[in-house]
Amino acid sequence: MSQITIRNIDPLIEKILRQKAENGHQSLSETVNQLLKQAIGFDSSSGKNRNLRELSGAWSKDDADDFEKTQESFNVIDDELWT
């Protein structure tokens, strides 16, 4: 496995990482690896990235609301067409 050196870590972040490692009965390295895998959506059980969000894109709340508004007319039944 390769190694990465990270410099200038905020002291508060270091403290939290060390506490998390201690609470989880893990080494600091194991804890950081686990957090990095979670952050990028990496499923370590299969060795594959299962997070497709970056490929499919994601909508903001405003984008989703705008889309829903454009679709409202499709929820209305035109009685004249069905009588």
C-alpha positions as CSV (number, residue, x, y, z in Angstrom):
1,M,0.0,0.0,0.0
2,S,1.1,3.5,-0.6
3,Q,1.5,6.3,1.9
4,I,0.4,9.9,2.0
5,T,1.7,12.7,4.2
6,I,-0.8,15.3,5.1
7,R,0.6,18.6,6.5
8,N,-0.9,21.5,8.4
9,I,-3.8,19.6,9.9
10,D,-6.0,21.8,12.1
11,P,-5.3,20.8,15.8
12,L,-9.0,20.3,16.5
13,I,-9.3,17.9,13.5
14,E,-6.3,16.0,14.8
15,K,-7.8,15.8,18.3
16,I,-11.1,14.5,16.9
17,L,-9.3,11.9,14.7
18,R,-7.3,10.6,17.6
19,Q,-10.4,10.4,19.9
20,K,-12.3,8.6,17.1
21,A,-9.4,6.1,16.7
22,E,-9.2,5.5,20.4
23,N,-13.0,5.1,20.8
24,G,-13.1,2.6,17.9
25,H,-10.1,0.7,19.2
26,Q,-8.3,1.4,15.9
27,S,-5.0,2.9,14.9
28,L,-5.0,6.4,13.6
29,S,-4.2,5.2,10.2
30,E,-7.1,2.7,10.2
31,T,-9.5,5.4,11.3
32,V,-8.4,7.9,8.7
33,N,-8.5,5.2,5.9
34,Q,-12.1,4.3,7.0
35,L,-13.2,8.0,7.0
36,L,-11.6,8.6,3.6
37,K,-13.4,5.5,2.1
38,Q,-16.7,6.7,3.6
39,A,-16.2,10.2,2.2
40,I,-15.7,9.1,-1.3
41,G,-18.3,6.4,-1.2
42,F,-15.9,3.5,-1.5
43,D,-17.4,0.1,-0.6
44,S,-14.4,-1.8,0.9
45,S,-16.2,-5.1,1.0
46,S,-16.3,-5.5,-2.8
47,G,-13.4,-3.2,-3.6
48,K,-15.7,-1.2,-5.9
49,N,-17.0,2.4,-5.7
50,R,-20.8,2.1,-5.3
51,N,-21.5,5.8,-5.3
52,L,-22.8,6.8,-8.7
53,R,-23.8,10.3,-7.7
54,E,-20.9,11.9,-9.6
55,L,-21.8,10.0,-12.8
56,S,-25.5,10.7,-12.7
57,G,-25.4,14.3,-11.3
58,A,-27.4,15.6,-8.4
59,W,-30.1,18.2,-8.2
60,S,-30.4,20.9,-5.7
61,K,-33.7,21.4,-3.8
62,D,-34.4,24.4,-6.1
63,D,-33.7,22.3,-9.3
64,A,-36.0,19.6,-8.1
65,D,-38.7,22.0,-7.2
66,D,-38.4,23.7,-10.6
67,F,-38.7,20.3,-12.4
68,E,-41.8,19.4,-10.3
69,K,-43.5,22.6,-11.3
70,T,-42.9,21.9,-15.0
71,Q,-44.5,18.5,-14.6
72,E,-47.6,19.6,-12.8
73,S,-49.6,19.9,-16.0
74,F,-49.1,16.1,-16.6
75,N,-51.0,15.4,-13.3
76,V,-54.2,17.0,-14.6
77,I,-56.8,14.9,-16.5
78,D,-58.6,16.7,-19.3
79,D,-62.2,15.5,-18.9
80,E,-63.1,16.6,-22.4
81,L,-60.7,14.0,-23.8
82,W,-62.2,11.2,-21.7
83,T,-66.0,11.8,-22.1
